Every structure is written in structure tokens, then in C-alpha cells.
Amino acid sequence: MSVATEERRCEEISVHTEIGRKNRAEFLDFLRGFAIIYVMLYHLLYDLIFFGGINMPFFFTGWWEAVHQLFLIILFGVSGVCAGFSRNVLKRGATLFLMGEALTIATSIFMPDNIIVFGVLSCFGTIMLIYGVISPLLKRMPNILVFVLFTLLTVVFFEFPKNESIFLLFREVRLNLPENANYLYPIGITSPSFRSADYFPLVPYGFIFLAGTAFSDCVKNGQLPKFFYKAKLPVINFLGRYSLWVYIIHQPVFMVITYLLFN
């Protein structure tokens, strides 16, 4: 191998290993942008139904719920992959958590009938804080083991927040959980009085996020096909790159538009 060829090879590897603001794995931005477009559509339909009074029966069907869960898996999984690139995941996690709690306070004051308790921002913030603490332990484990472990936990606990059951050996097992669990909602255990217009408990969504972290090294070390780092659609990738700000801004805009059109 010539010196020039070796230098070019090292340069290509260096490009892949230094994932950051100026050098990104474009396909991750594409997936996250694709997911955030769905989230925007979902919230628009939600506002039209519950604030605009428009009848959309498909929104409550099983197939739409399946699509909804698929995009949530993409969003949380890709965010887990990207967590491995964060220079300070604890700081980012704390910021997101505080933003989520601020949203809870704001909705409790201005929209008490649609209060958001432990929504997606609070969930992301909390799981990032947890990941920041346990990442040294996870990095000692083989990536395949991390992925298999948290994927299995996702499957077992996927229906847990909805019907207080887990999936074991091809059958559903219902759990006898406490009824007055007023402070266990972050992990998916709620009391009859609990309500939230946007609720994402750590179980199972935190498991999906942690399963995604198993791929961080593969992406950072340039082990994926080249198209993964280059392929993109500008608009979708832009939305993915700034998905946090898109998420924060779009829902208030949609609600204001819906209010002006139907009130």
C-alpha cells in the first residue's frame, strides 16, 4: 500500500470518527428528520381533532397506533445512537429535563385541561442523565450485549404503561401494581388520578434509547457503509439536525393556528 493511499485511508477514518457539528452521519439526521415530520403530522391531527372538533376516525385505529409506535422507536433509537457523540450528555440531559419541567409548569397554568406531565422532553432529559451515569459501565460491555439486553427489555415491557402487563415467553403477564402510586409515573406506574396530554415513561422508551446507544461506536468508527455518512435530503436532514427546536416550536404554532381557525 502506498503512503498516499494509507494517508487517504486514515483521513477517511478520521472523518468518520469525529462526528460533530461540522461532520455528521447524515443518515441519522435523515431518520430523525423523517421521524420529526411524522411527529409534526401527529400533533397537527391531534390539534384538529381535540381543539378543532374535526372527526378523523382513523386516528384511533390499531394500524395508526402501530405506525405511531414505529416512528417513536426510530426517534428514541436514533437519539440513543447520537447520545454517544455528545461531548457532555449530562449537561444536555439536564437542559432537556428542565425544559420538560418548564413545559409542565406552563401547561398547568395556561392549559390545565391539557397539562403535560413527563412528556418527551422530560423523558429524553432523564434517560440522558441516566445514560451519562451508567455509560462507563455500558462501555465495558460488548455492544451486541447492550443491544440485545435493552431490546429484550423493550419487548418485555412494551405494553407496561398501557395495561400494567409484561410479555414473557409468548404470553402476557398482568402485574399487580399499587393503585396510589402518585410519584412513580416516570417509570410507567400511574395512579387513577394521573393525566397527561403527552406522556413518555422511561419504561419502555428509555430501553429503546439505551438499545440505540449500542450503535454509537459503529457509527463513530466508520464501520457502516459510506452512504450512511453522506446520503441526505436537505430539507429532511435540516429538520433532523434541529429536531429539538422543531419539536419545541411546532406545537405552539399548530395550536395557535387551530385556535384562530376554529374559534
C-alpha positions in Angstrom: 0.0 0.0 0.0 1.4 3.4 -1.0 1.9 6.2 1.5 -0.6 8.3 -0.3 -3.2 5.5 -0.2 -2.6 5.0 3.5 -2.9 8.7 4.3 -6.2 8.9 2.3 -7.5 5.8 4.2 -6.5 7.4 7.6 -8.2 10.6 6.5 -11.4 8.8 5.7 -11.4 7.0 9.0 -10.7 10.3 10.8 -13.7 11.9 9.1 -16.0 9.2 10.3 -14.6 9.1 13.9 -15.0 12.8 14.5 -18.8 13.0 14.4 -19.9 16.5 15.4 -21.5 19.8 14.2 -19.4 20.1 11.0 -19.1 16.4 10.3 -22.3 14.3 10.7 -23.6 10.9 10.0 -26.2 12.2 7.5 -28.4 9.2 7.6 -29.0 9.7 11.3 -30.2 13.2 10.6 -32.4 11.8 7.8 -34.0 9.3 10.1 -34.6 11.8 12.9 -35.9 14.3 10.4 -38.3 11.7 8.9 -39.5 10.9 12.5 -40.0 14.6 13.4 -42.1 15.2 10.3 -44.3 12.4 11.5 -44.4 13.9 15.0 -45.5 17.2 13.5 -48.2 15.5 11.4 -49.4 13.6 14.5 -49.7 16.8 16.6 -51.4 18.6 13.8 -54.0 15.9 13.5 -54.3 15.8 17.3 -55.0 19.6 17.4 -57.5 19.4 14.6 -59.4 16.6 16.4 -59.3 17.8 20.0 -59.2 21.5 19.5 -60.8 21.9 16.1 -63.5 19.3 16.5 -62.8 17.6 13.2 -63.7 13.9 13.0 -60.9 11.6 12.0 -61.8 8.0 12.9 -58.5 6.6 11.5 -56.6 8.4 14.2 -57.9 5.9 16.8 -57.4 2.7 14.8 -54.9 -0.1 15.5 -52.9 0.4 12.3 -52.4 4.1 13.1 -51.2 3.3 16.6 -48.7 0.8 15.1 -47.3 3.5 12.7 -47.1 5.8 15.7 -45.1 3.4 17.8 -42.8 2.7 14.8 -41.8 6.3 14.5 -41.3 6.6 18.2 -38.9 3.7 18.1 -37.0 5.4 15.3 -36.9 8.7 17.2 -35.8 7.2 20.5 -33.4 4.7 18.9 -31.6 7.3 16.8 -31.4 9.7 19.7 -29.7 6.9 21.6 -27.1 6.5 18.9 -26.5 10.2 18.8 -26.0 10.3 22.6 -22.7 8.6 22.1 -21.5 11.6 20.2 -22.4 14.2 22.8 -19.5 15.9 24.4 -21.5 16.4 27.6 -24.5 14.2 27.8 -25.2 15.1 31.4 -25.4 18.8 30.6 -27.7 18.1 27.6 -29.8 15.8 29.7 -30.2 18.3 32.4 -31.2 21.0 29.9 -33.8 18.9 28.3 -35.2 17.8 31.6 -35.5 21.4 32.8 -37.2 22.3 29.6 -39.7 19.5 30.1 -40.5 20.6 33.6 -40.9 24.2 32.4 -43.4 22.9 29.9 -45.3 21.1 32.7 -45.5 24.3 34.7 -46.6 26.4 31.6 -49.3 23.9 30.6 -50.6 23.6 34.2 -51.0 27.4 34.2 -52.3 28.1 30.7 -53.8 24.8 29.7 -54.8 22.9 32.8 -57.1 20.6 30.9 -54.2 19.5 28.7 -51.3 19.5 31.2 -48.2 17.7 30.1 -46.5 15.7 32.8 -43.3 13.8 31.9 -43.6 14.4 28.2 -41.0 13.6 25.6 -38.6 16.4 26.7 -38.6 15.2 30.4 -38.2 11.6 29.2 -35.2 12.4 27.0 -33.6 14.5 29.6 -34.0 11.9 32.3 -32.7 9.0 30.2 -29.7 11.1 29.1 -28.9 11.8 32.7 -29.2 8.0 33.4 -27.0 7.2 30.4 -24.4 9.7 31.4 -24.1 8.0 34.8 -24.1 4.4 33.6 -22.2 4.8 30.3 -18.9 3.9 31.8 -20.4 0.5 32.7 -22.1 0.0 29.4 -18.9 0.8 27.5 -17.2 -2.1 29.3 -19.9 -4.5 27.8 -19.9 -5.7 24.2 -22.1 -3.6 22.1 -24.1 -6.6 20.9 -24.8 -7.5 24.5 -26.0 -3.9 25.2 -28.3 -4.0 22.2 -29.8 -7.5 22.9 -30.3 -6.7 26.6 -32.2 -3.4 26.1 -34.1 -4.8 23.1 -35.4 -7.7 25.2 -36.4 -5.3 27.9 -38.2 -3.2 25.4 -40.2 -6.2 24.1 -41.0 -7.4 27.6 -42.1 -4.0 28.9 -43.6 -2.5 25.7 -47.2 -2.7 26.9 -46.4 -2.0 30.5 -47.6 1.7 30.7 -50.9 0.9 29.0 -52.2 -2.2 30.7 -49.7 -2.9 33.5 -48.5 -6.1 32.0 -45.3 -7.6 30.6 -44.7 -10.0 27.8 -42.9 -13.3 28.8 -42.4 -16.5 26.8 -45.1 -15.7 24.2 -47.7 -14.8 26.8 -48.8 -11.6 28.6 -48.5 -11.5 32.3 -50.5 -8.9 34.2 -48.8 -7.3 37.2 -50.5 -6.3 40.5 -49.2 -2.7 40.9 -50.1 -0.3 43.7 -53.1 2.0 42.9 -51.9 5.1 44.8 -48.5 5.4 43.0 -48.5 9.2 42.8 -44.8 9.5 42.2 -43.9 6.5 40.1 -45.2 7.9 36.8 -41.6 8.4 35.4 -41.3 4.6 35.1 -44.8 4.0 33.8 -46.7 3.3 37.0 -49.6 5.7 37.4 -52.5 6.3 39.8 -56.1 6.7 38.6 -55.9 10.4 39.0 -52.8 10.8 36.8 -53.3 12.6 33.5 -51.0 14.0 30.8 -51.6 15.2 27.3 -48.1 14.0 26.3 -46.7 11.1 28.3 -43.5 9.1 27.7 -42.4 7.0 30.6 -38.9 5.6 30.9 -40.4 2.1 30.6 -40.2 1.2 27.7 -38.9 4.3 25.9 -35.7 4.5 27.9 -34.9 1.0 26.9 -35.2 1.9 23.2 -32.9 4.8 23.7 -30.3 2.7 25.5 -30.5 0.0 22.9 -29.6 2.7 20.3 -26.5 3.6 22.2 -25.0 0.2 21.3 -24.5 1.6 17.7 -22.7 4.7 18.6 -19.2 3.2 18.3 -20.0 1.6 15.0 -21.1 4.9 13.5 -18.2 6.9 15.1 -15.6 4.4 14.0 -16.7 4.5 10.4 -17.8 0.9 10.3 -21.0 1.5 8.4 -21.4 1.8 4.6 -20.2 5.2 3.2 -23.7 6.2 2.1 -24.7 6.3 5.8 -22.4 9.3 6.3 -23.2 11.1 3.0 -26.8 10.3 1.9 -29.3 13.0 2.6 -32.3 15.0 1.5 -31.5 18.6 2.5 -34.9 19.6 4.0 -35.4 16.4 5.9 -31.8 16.4 7.2 -32.2 20.0 8.3 -35.3 19.1 10.3 -33.4 16.2 11.8 -30.4 18.3 12.7 -32.5 20.8 14.5 -35.2 18.4 15.7 -35.2 19.7 19.2 -36.0 23.2 18.2 -38.5 22.0 15.6 -40.2 20.0 18.3 -40.4 22.9 20.8 -41.7 25.4 18.2 -44.1 23.5 16.1 -46.8 22.5 18.6 -47.5 26.0 19.9 -47.7 27.2 16.3 -50.1 24.5 15.4 -52.3 25.2 18.5 -52.4 28.9 17.7 -53.4 28.3 14.1 -56.0 25.7 15.2 -57.4 28.2 17.7 -57.6 31.0 15.2 -59.3 28.8 12.5 -61.9 27.2 14.7 -62.7 29.7 17.4 
